[in-house]
Amino acid sequence: QVQLVESGGGLVQAGGSLRLSCAASGRTFSSYAMGWFRQAPGKEREFVAAISSGGRTYYADSVKGRFTISRDNAKNTVYLQMNSLKPEDTAVYYCAAALAAYSVIYSGEYDYWGQGTQVTVSS
């Protein structure tokens, strides 16, 4: 069992930055691919970024060049650095963990989810 706890959300003006953190329980964190997804009101949950157990990164086109995902296996933590934020980035951001994902961009591949953290970008 893996428990995920997100933090770092908040209210920021357009063009600003936030860093989200996701702390994971368990001793096998390094074996998991980790992903960030988001869900805006009235919309489906969508893929944002992911990082494999080996450190390979993946990004949605909408955030490429602005967001950076990273992981610190010693701290059992994955991060999402978000720069140049736009109002359309407003959503609840969820952290997820997958032990054996065929494709990290699909939410169904993930085994564990955090409770989410709200990110609001004002114009």
DRENLOTI-136980 format. One record per residue: residue in three letters; x, y, z of N, C-alpha, C in turn. Coordinates in steps of 0.1 Angstrom, whole numbers, padded with zeros to 4 digits, always signed. Each point is the difference from the previous one (the first is absolute). Last residue first. Layout:
<rolums>
ALAXYZXYZXYZ/...
</rolums>
This chain:
<rolums>
SER-0061+0359-0136+0004+0007-0012+0003+0015+0003/SER+0004-0048+0031-0008+0012-0003+0006+0008-0012/VAL+0001-0053+0021+0008+0010-0007-0009+0011-0004/THR+0002-0045+0035-0008+0010-0006+0009+0011-0006/VAL+0000-0054+0022+0008+0011-0006-0009+0009-0008/GLN-0004-0042+0040-0006+0010-0009+0010+0010-0004/THR+0004-0054+0014+0003+0013+0005-0004+0011-0011/GLY-0006-0058+0015-0001+0012-0009+0003+0013+0007/GLN+0001-0049+0014-0013+0007+0002-0001+0012-0009/GLY+0031-0043-0014-0001+0009+0011-0014+0006+0000/TRP+0013-0050-0021-0003+0014-0002+0000+0008+0013/TYR+0015-0051-0027-0002+0008+0012-0001+0014-0003/ASP+0006-0033-0034-0005-0009+0011-0004+0009+0012/TYR+0004+0008-0057+0005+0003+0013-0007-0007+0011/GLU-0010+0000-0048+0012-0008+0003+0005+0002+0014/GLY-0037+0024-0020-0004-0013+0003+0012-0009+0004/SER+0004+0045-0018-0003+0000+0015-0004-0014+0004/TYR+0033+0013-0041-0013-0004+0002-0003-0002+0015/ILE+0043+0011-0020-0009+0012-0002-0015-0004+0003/VAL+0040-0030+0002-0002+0009+0012-0009+0011-0002/SER+0003-0051-0020+0002+0013-0005-0004+0010+0011/TYR+0005-0045+0011+0004-0001-0014+0002+0013-0007/ALA+0008-0012+0053-0009+0007-0009+0005-0003-0015/ALA+0006-0016+0052+0003-0006-0013-0009+0006-0011/LEU+0001+0018+0045+0011-0010+0001+0004-0006-0013/ALA-0022+0050+0015-0002-0012-0008+0012-0010+0001/ALA-0026+0048+0024+0011-0009-0001-0004-0013-0007/ALA-0014+0058+0006-0004-0015-0001+0013-0008-0002/CYS-0024+0053+0013+0012-0008-0001-0005-0014-0001/TYR-0027+0048-0012+0001-0013+0007+0013-0007-0003/TYR-0028+0052-0002+0011-0009-0004+0002-0012+0008/VAL-0040+0038-0015+0005-0008+0011+0010-0010-0006/ALA-0008+0048-0023-0006-0013+0001+0005-0006+0014/THR+0014+0041-0038-0008-0001+0012-0007-0014+0000/ASP+0026+0019-0036+0006-0010+0008-0007-0002+0013/GLU-0012+0034-0032-0004-0013-0004+0007-0012+0007/PRO+0013+0047+0006-0013-0003+0006-0005-0014-0004/LYS+0052+0005+0000-0011+0006-0007-0013-0003+0007/LEU+0058+0000+0011-0014-0005+0001-0010+0009-0007/SER+0052-0005+0004-0008+0007-0010-0014-0005+0000/ASN+0028-0035+0025+0003+0014-0003-0009+0006-0011/MET+0006-0044+0037-0009+0006-0010+0004+0015-0001/GLN+0018-0051+0020+0003+0014+0000-0008+0006-0012/LEU-0003-0045+0031-0004+0006-0013+0002+0015+0001/TYR+0018-0050+0026-0003+0014+0000-0006+0004-0014/VAL+0008-0045+0037+0000+0005-0013-0005+0014-0001/THR+0022-0037+0040-0008+0012-0004+0002+0003-0015/ASN+0023-0029+0036-0013-0006-0004-0009+0011-0005/LYS+0047+0004+0013-0010+0006+0007-0014-0005-0003/ALA+0039-0016-0022+0004+0000+0014-0011+0006+0009/ASN-0005+0001-0047-0003-0014+0006+0005-0001+0014/ASP-0016+0040-0033+0011-0002+0010-0003-0013+0007/ARG-0016+0026-0050-0002-0008+0012+0012-0001+0008/SER-0029+0032-0041+0013-0006+0005-0004-0008+0013/ILE-0021+0033-0045-0003-0010+0010+0014-0006+0005/THR-0019+0048-0024+0010-0010+0001-0003-0009+0012/PHE-0024+0040-0036+0000-0008+0012+0012-0010-0001/ARG-0006+0031-0036-0003+0008+0012+0000-0008+0013/GLY+0010-0019-0043+0008+0012+0000-0004+0009+0011/LYS-0037-0033-0013+0014-0002-0004+0007+0013+0000/VAL-0048-0009+0009+0009+0005+0010+0015-0001-0003/SER-0037-0013-0029-0004+0012+0005+0009+0006+0011/ASP+0005-0044-0021+0004+0011-0009-0003+0014+0006/ALA+0010-0041+0032-0011+0004-0009+0005+0011-0008/TYR+0036-0034+0020-0008+0012+0003-0011+0001-0010/TYR+0043-0033+0024-0011+0001-0010-0008+0012+0003/THR+0052-0026+0014-0012+0009+0003-0009+0001-0013/ARG+0039-0036+0027-0005+0006-0013-0013+0008+0003/GLY+0025-0026+0034+0002+0015-0002-0004+0006-0013/GLY-0005-0047+0020+0014+0003-0005+0003+0015-0002/SER-0043-0016+0013+0009-0004+0011+0015+0002-0004/SER-0035+0032-0025+0002-0015+0002+0009-0003+0012/ILE-0033+0043-0009+0014-0003+0000+0001-0015+0003/ALA-0039+0041-0019+0004-0013+0007+0015-0002-0001/ALA-0045+0038-0009+0014-0003-0001+0002-0014+0008/VAL-0045+0018-0013+0009+0012+0000+0014-0004-0002/PHE-0054-0021-0009+0014-0002+0002+0008+0013+0000/GLU-0053-0002+0012+0009-0001-0011+0014-0001+0005/ARG-0057-0004+0013+0013+0000+0005+0010-0002-0011/GLU-0047+0023-0011+0005-0013+0004+0015+0002+0005/LYS-0038+0039+0005+0008-0007-0010+0005-0013+0005/GLY-0026+0034+0025-0008-0004-0012+0008-0007-0011/PRO+0029+0025+0035-0014-0001+0001-0007-0003-0013/ALA+0050-0016+0003-0006+0013+0001-0015-0002+0002/GLN+0046-0031+0008-0014+0000-0003-0006+0014+0003/ARG+0051-0030-0007-0008+0011+0005-0014-0001-0005/PHE+0050-0030+0010-0012+0002-0008-0007+0012+0006/TRP+0051-0027+0003-0008+0011+0004-0012+0001-0010/GLY+0036-0043+0016-0006+0009-0010-0008+0011+0007/MET+0040-0043+0004-0008+0010+0007-0005+0010-0010/ALA+0022-0054+0005-0002+0012-0008-0009+0009+0007/TYR+0028-0036+0028-0012+0005-0006+0002+0011-0010/SER+0033-0022+0029-0005-0010-0010-0012+0005-0007/SER+0021+0023+0037+0009+0001-0012-0005-0009-0011/PHE-0021+0000+0044-0003+0011-0008+0007+0001-0013/THR-0005-0032+0039+0003-0004-0014-0003+0011-0009/ARG-0007-0002+0048+0014-0002-0002+0004-0003-0014/GLY-0043+0029+0026+0004-0012-0005+0015+0000-0004/SER-0035+0043-0003+0004-0010+0011+0006-0012-0007/ALA-0001+0052-0020-0005-0014-0001+0005-0008+0012/ALA-0009+0055-0019+0008-0009+0009-0007-0014+0001/CYS+0002+0046-0033-0008-0012+0003+0009-0010+0008/SER-0003+0056-0018+0007-0011+0005-0010-0011+0003/LEU+0004+0049-0031-0008-0010+0007+0010-0011+0004/ARG+0006+0054-0013+0006-0013+0000-0009-0010+0008/LEU-0005+0050-0030-0003-0008+0011+0008-0013-0001/SER-0004+0054-0024+0005-0014+0001-0005-0006+0013/GLY-0016+0043-0038+0007-0004+0012+0003-0015+0000/GLY-0026+0023-0033+0014+0003-0002+0008-0004+0012/ALA-0050+0011+0009+0005-0005-0012+0015+0005-0002/GLN-0016-0004+0050-0003+0008-0012+0005-0007-0012/VAL-0015-0027+0045+0011+0007-0006-0004+0008-0012/LEU-0016-0035+0045-0004+0010-0009+0012+0008-0005/GLY+0002-0053+0017-0004+0013+0005-0005+0009-0011/GLY+0029-0051+0015-0010+0008-0008-0003+0013+0006/GLY+0029-0035+0020+0006+0011-0008-0010+0007-0009/SER+0000-0053+0017+0000+0013+0006+0006+0010-0010/GLU-0019-0057+0007+0004+0012-0008+0000+0012+0009/VAL+0003-0055+0008-0005+0012+0005+0006+0012-0007/LEU-0008-0059-0001+0006+0012-0006-0007+0013+0005/GLN+0009-0057+0011-0008+0012+0003+0008+0012-0006/VAL-0001-0057-0007+0007+0013-0001-0009+0011+0002/GLN+0005-0058+0007-0008+0012+0000+0009+0012+0000/
</rolums>
